[in-house]
C-alpha cells in the first residue's frame, strides 16, 4: 500500500494549495536535503529529502500558487514533480519562448552529490520538456552546496 502511494502519489487534484505537508511517517528520511528553485514566472521551490522525494513546496508568487493549485507534488519524486510542473506550465502557456532556470542547492551533509543532483535535474527537465513536446524554451541548471535549507520569505510572510 505504501509503495503504491510512493510510486503513484503524484497527480493533479482539485482543491486548495498545499504549500506544506508532512509525510514524515511514510518516508525513511524526511530531512530536506535538496532544494530545487524553479524560476520561469511562476517561481517556486521544491524541497526534497536525500532520496529525491519532495517533502514540501513553497510558492513564491501568485502565478506559482495558480499553477500548484491543481497539483499534488508532495510525495512525488523530483522527476514526477518536474513532469507535472512542465505539463501544467505548458498548458498554461508559461513556457513559450521563455528561459527556465533551476537552482539545485544541496546541504553540506551530502554536498559531494551536488554535481550529480544538478545532472539529474537537467535530465529530468529535458525528459519532461520532450514528454510534453515543449521545444521553444531554454533552460539552465545552477547550484551550490549550502549549510542548511532556509525557506525564502514571501511577501505574505514579511
SVG drawing of the C-alpha trace seen along z (x, -y; Angstrom):
<svg xmlns="http://www.w3.org/2000/svg" viewBox="-11 -42 43 44">
<polyline fill="none" stroke="black" stroke-width="0.4" points="0.0,0.0 2.7,-2.4 4.7,-1.5 1.7,-2.3 1.4,-5.7 5.0,-6.4 5.1,-5.4 1.8,-6.9 1.5,-9.8 1.9,-12.5 -1.3,-13.7 -3.4,-16.6 -6.0,-17.3 -8.8,-19.7 -8.7,-21.8 -6.7,-24.3 -2.9,-24.9 -1.0,-22.6 2.3,-24.5 3.5,-22.4 2.6,-18.8 4.3,-16.4 4.6,-12.8 7.4,-12.1 5.8,-8.9 5.9,-7.4 9.5,-8.1 12.7,-6.8 14.5,-10.1 12.3,-13.3 15.1,-15.8 15.1,-18.3 18.5,-18.0 17.9,-19.3 16.2,-22.4 15.0,-22.8 14.4,-26.5 12.5,-26.8 12.3,-30.3 10.3,-31.0 7.5,-33.0 6.0,-31.3 8.7,-30.9 8.6,-28.1 10.8,-25.8 10.6,-22.1 12.3,-20.7 13.3,-17.1 15.0,-14.5 18.2,-12.8 16.4,-10.2 14.8,-13.0 11.3,-12.7 9.5,-16.1 8.7,-16.9 7.5,-20.5 6.5,-23.0 6.9,-26.8 5.1,-29.0 7.0,-32.3 4.4,-34.3 0.8,-34.3 1.5,-32.6 3.1,-29.7 0.1,-29.4 -2.2,-29.3 -0.1,-26.5 0.3,-24.5 -3.4,-24.7 -4.2,-21.6 -1.0,-19.6 -0.1,-17.3 3.7,-17.5 4.4,-16.5 5.3,-12.8 6.4,-12.8 9.9,-12.1 11.6,-15.2 11.2,-13.7 7.5,-13.2 7.2,-16.7 9.1,-18.2 6.9,-16.3 3.7,-17.5 5.1,-21.1 6.2,-21.2 2.9,-19.8 1.0,-22.4 3.3,-25.3 3.0,-24.3 -0.8,-24.0 -1.0,-27.5 1.4,-29.0 4.2,-30.0 6.9,-28.3 6.6,-29.6 9.9,-31.4 10.9,-31.7 14.0,-30.6 13.7,-28.2 16.3,-28.4 16.6,-25.7 19.0,-26.2 19.8,-22.9 21.1,-23.6 22.3,-20.7 23.1,-20.7 26.7,-20.2 26.0,-16.8 25.5,-15.4 27.4,-18.2 29.6,-15.8 26.5,-14.8 25.7,-18.3 27.0,-17.8 25.1,-14.5 21.9,-16.2 22.4,-19.0 22.9,-16.5 19.8,-14.5 17.7,-17.8 19.0,-18.6 18.0,-15.1 14.6,-15.3 13.8,-18.7 14.9,-17.6 12.7,-14.5 9.7,-16.5 10.1,-19.0 10.3,-16.2 7.4,-14.4 5.2,-17.5 6.6,-18.5 8.0,-21.8 10.7,-22.9 10.7,-26.7 12.3,-27.1 15.8,-27.2 16.8,-26.1 19.8,-26.2 20.8,-24.3 22.8,-26.1 23.6,-25.3 25.8,-25.2 26.5,-23.4 24.9,-25.2 24.9,-24.7 21.2,-24.4 18.0,-25.0 16.1,-28.1 12.7,-28.8 12.6,-32.2 10.2,-34.6 7.3,-35.6 5.6,-38.9 2.8,-37.5 5.3,-36.4 7.0,-39.8"/>
</svg>
